[in-house]
Amino acid sequence: MRKSPNRSRGGEYSNTSSRKNLNNSSNTASQKNLSNNLSRDLSRIDAYSQQELKQIRLEYKKYCNKVEIMTKKGFFDYFHLEDLDGTLVGERLYSCFAPTGSIDFAKFIKSISILSHGLLDEKIAFWFMLFDIKKNGIIEKSDMKKVLLSLLNAMIDIEVDREDVYYIQEDVKAMSVQEREEAIEAILDNFASVLTFEEFSNYMKNNPIFRQVLEST
């Protein structure tokens, strides 16, 4: 087959130029698709104005690598939870934001919107992920105890800016290690040894203390 001559003048493009333009078009299309996907991910979030989303993203980017993926260190620094880095509850919290191992802006804004403005069922699902250490769709009571105990131990050192959380922190500081373990045992007393999501959800909704905590966040 006869090859077309390569030309770069007279309004005709060389094969190299054509490939370059094709690649540029593909990159533009990919960026457009990425933008559209991000818009779809954010479309369910009506708690933030476009200006607020812009400001959140600018702050988010300070804790990201060059391709706008939030690093693990950046995650803890962003929320001022440096003391949780390396703890079980810290690892579980990071895993909830990064279920596939990384945090892009869509995952980030979705997670914080659920925690701050989400429906009750969404918050319960987030907490279920927090306790589902083995990621097998069920929660073991022993794992819940480990995560909650890690949370209580971490509360001694973290900085809090809410008055209600501050008083809880003061109570935790006054407890001995044994008293913290006994407090967790009391909280989990009515839990079965293994819980499905439906069982966990029903318990959280029907327990006035847990429901109040979820609805107040």
Backbone hydrogen bonds, N-H to C=O, Kabsch-Sander energy under -0.5 kcal/mol:
donor,donor_aa,acceptor,acceptor_aa,energy
7,R,5,P,-0.6
12,E,9,R,-1.2
18,S,14,S,-2.5
19,R,15,N,-2.6
20,K,16,T,-2.2
21,N,17,S,-2.7
22,L,18,S,-2.6
23,N,19,R,-2.6
24,N,20,K,-2.4
25,S,21,N,-2.5
26,S,22,L,-2.4
27,N,23,N,-2.7
28,T,24,N,-2.5
29,A,25,S,-2.5
30,S,26,S,-2.7
31,Q,27,N,-2.6
32,K,28,T,-2.3
33,N,29,A,-2.7
34,L,30,S,-2.6
35,S,31,Q,-2.4
36,N,32,K,-2.6
37,N,33,N,-2.9
38,L,34,L,-2.4
39,S,35,S,-2.3
40,R,36,N,-2.2
41,D,37,N,-2.4
42,L,38,L,-2.1
43,S,39,S,-1.0
45,I,42,L,-1.7
46,D,44,R,-0.9
53,L,49,S,-2.6
54,K,50,Q,-2.1
55,Q,51,Q,-2.1
56,I,52,E,-2.7
57,R,53,L,-2.4
58,L,54,K,-2.1
59,E,55,Q,-2.0
60,Y,56,I,-2.8
61,K,57,R,-2.4
62,K,58,L,-0.6
62,K,59,E,-1.0
63,Y,60,Y,-1.8
64,C,61,K,-1.4
65,N,69,I,-2.1
68,E,65,N,-1.7
70,M,68,E,-0.5
70,M,103,I,-2.5
71,T,63,Y,-1.6
75,F,71,T,-2.2
76,F,72,K,-1.7
77,D,73,K,-2.5
78,Y,74,G,-2.8
79,F,75,F,-1.5
80,H,77,D,-1.1
81,L,76,F,-3.1
84,L,81,L,-2.1
85,D,81,L,-0.6
85,D,82,E,-1.1
87,T,84,L,-2.4
91,E,87,T,-2.3
92,R,88,L,-2.4
93,L,89,V,-2.3
94,Y,90,G,-2.4
95,S,91,E,-2.1
96,C,92,R,-1.7
97,F,93,L,-1.4
98,A,94,Y,-2.2
101,G,98,A,-1.8
103,I,70,M,-0.7
104,D,102,S,-0.6
108,F,104,D,-2.3
109,I,105,F,-3.0
110,K,106,A,-1.8
111,S,107,K,-2.3
112,I,108,F,-2.3
113,S,109,I,-1.7
114,I,110,K,-1.8
115,L,111,S,-2.2
116,S,112,I,-2.0
117,H,113,S,-2.9
118,G,114,I,-1.3
123,K,119,L,-2.1
124,I,120,L,-2.3
125,A,121,D,-2.1
126,F,122,E,-1.9
127,W,123,K,-2.3
128,F,124,I,-2.3
129,M,125,A,-2.0
130,L,126,F,-1.8
131,F,127,W,-1.8
132,D,128,F,-1.6
133,I,131,F,-2.3
135,K,132,D,-1.0
139,I,195,L,-2.9
141,K,193,S,-2.8
143,D,140,E,-0.7
144,M,140,E,-2.1
145,K,141,K,-2.1
146,K,142,S,-1.7
147,V,143,D,-2.4
148,L,144,M,-2.7
149,L,145,K,-2.5
150,S,146,K,-2.1
151,L,147,V,-2.2
152,L,148,L,-2.5
153,N,149,L,-2.4
154,A,150,S,-2.1
155,M,151,L,-1.8
156,I,152,L,-0.5
156,I,153,N,-0.8
157,D,154,A,-1.3
158,I,154,A,-1.5
166,Y,162,R,-2.3
167,Y,163,E,-1.9
168,I,164,D,-1.4
169,Q,165,V,-2.6
170,E,166,Y,-2.2
171,D,167,Y,-1.9
172,V,168,I,-2.3
173,K,169,Q,-2.4
174,A,170,E,-1.3
175,M,172,V,-1.4
180,R,176,S,-2.0
181,E,177,V,-2.0
182,E,178,Q,-2.3
183,A,179,E,-2.1
184,I,180,R,-2.1
185,E,181,E,-2.3
186,A,182,E,-2.0
187,I,183,A,-1.9
188,L,184,I,-2.2
189,D,186,A,-0.9
191,F,188,L,-1.7
195,L,139,I,-3.0
197,F,137,G,-0.5
200,F,196,T,-2.5
201,S,197,F,-3.1
202,N,198,E,-2.4
203,Y,199,E,-2.0
204,M,200,F,-2.4
205,K,201,S,-2.2
206,N,202,N,-1.9
207,N,203,Y,-1.4
211,R,207,N,-2.7
212,Q,208,P,-1.9
213,V,209,I,-2.1
214,L,210,F,-2.4
215,E,211,R,-2.5
216,S,212,Q,-1.5
217,T,213,V,-0.7
217,T,214,L,-0.6
